[in-house]
């Protein structure tokens, strides 16, 4: 039995969106359910379900692409969560989906023309063999059979008999096939008999409704006639059936009063830039404390050519040496690296959320610099003394390639990544949620070359409470990667008056309760 994701992992991201599907895969889904509808101009697009399909059928693709598909998205408890998202066409979504998971494509409207377009799009991408076409009427059944596709019967009632071309599977509600203890109902026993007789080679694909009962899922794993259970929350289901183990749990519990430190065999503290404004230390969490900056952030033109030339030269030396006095930051890195698939989580707190400040958890190919002890022998802060004491590993957005989850400025939570080696090639997902929320638990998950970034509000503890704030494929990451938690501040132009700079603010980032779960 495998786990399927209904419309992607639709509890955690707007249903039918790229983020929903990619995060479902990283979370452990081996079957992705795609509901597909033809638009008014004949384009196959991904629907969020039956209720959504009617609107898609009456409008053209160009018009629909301008609609915010995440406008009504909420967290699992109903809290509104700003999540701009666009409609996906079937072909474009296939271009982004990883190879491996089966694709359960449910035909909502469009009949044979839609099935033909789905088959052509999948065949052109080498994915026709991954398709299971879910149909609800005999016309769709005939069209899918004409293409030689695997077919699942999704309508209520008994599926039509065709001994010469048997259905691959039948789709039913979980509650109609298994009772509260996980034992097969009369319908379940009938499906089991059909599977055993070879008339349903795959068996049953079951749709769970609401939270997934642990006892039912545990029992379902022992039924050979159940091919997959499709769920709303892949994290909830995968926690029960996907083998994994908690490898690291680190509270960073030392105190500053005792001049405490991290275990330097596992963790290294360090600095993104050389200046005296930032102190990284441990005090019930890793603190990245950045003092106010009182010097000039830049020099307005004076009109005097010599003075202005000297100011420009100073700017160029800052850029060359990367030792800007207003740029401060640092953090903590996991020194031994993480092999293979994993999910890392950490609580993060920021004193300030404003422009020109960011906090991040990211995975890199680069390992952290040597550990810098937070305290000198005399008890004073052990700050940097030269540019040799800084390392780009501890610079959020630095030391590419990487993939991370971050709270950026006062815009919100998002994924960030770099596929190459140049800082200017950094890329960022849409900023989501409330940018003023400064406290949350961040999660970064990897499965193969696919990565997803997640956020959960402090005070919420359920698996359904996670929101995926972005997902991306990054083939440039090594099998072994190194985790960083870091924050920084810098200077930024005033958009209302480009010749001026915004205030360079003080900030404090704190990371607590970091865990790493690994998967085989």
PEMOTA-V251096 format. One record per run of one state. SS is the DSSP state (H for helix, E for strand, C for the rest). FROM is the first residue (numbers start at 1). LEN is the number of residues. If there is no record, write none. Layout:
BEGIN
ss->[SS	SS]
from->[FROM	FROM]
len->[LEN	LEN]
END
This chain:
BEGIN
ss->[C	E	C	H	C	E	C	E	C	H	C	H	C	E	C	E	C	E	H	C	E	C	H	C	H	E	C	H	C	E	C	E	H	E	C	E	C	H	C	E	C	H	C	E	C	H	C	E	C	E	C	E	C	E	C	H	C	E	C	E	C	E	C	E	C	E	C	E	C	H	E	C	H	C	E	C	E	C	H	C	E	C	E	C	E	C	E	C	H	C	E	C	E	C	E	C	E	C	E	C]
from->[1	2	7	18	27	31	39	44	48	50	58	61	65	74	75	80	81	89	90	97	102	110	111	125	128	131	136	138	147	150	154	169	174	178	179	184	185	186	198	203	208	214	221	226	232	234	242	244	251	267	272	278	283	286	291	305	322	328	335	338	340	342	351	357	365	375	376	381	382	387	390	391	392	395	402	409	412	419	423	426	427	429	432	433	439	448	450	458	463	466	467	474	480	490	493	495	497	502	507	520]
len->[1	5	11	9	4	8	5	4	2	8	3	4	9	1	5	1	8	1	7	5	8	1	14	3	3	5	2	9	3	4	15	5	4	1	5	1	1	12	5	5	6	7	5	6	2	8	2	7	16	5	6	5	3	5	14	17	6	7	3	2	2	9	6	8	10	1	5	1	5	3	1	1	3	7	7	3	7	4	3	1	2	3	1	6	9	2	8	5	3	1	7	6	10	3	2	2	5	5	13	1]
END
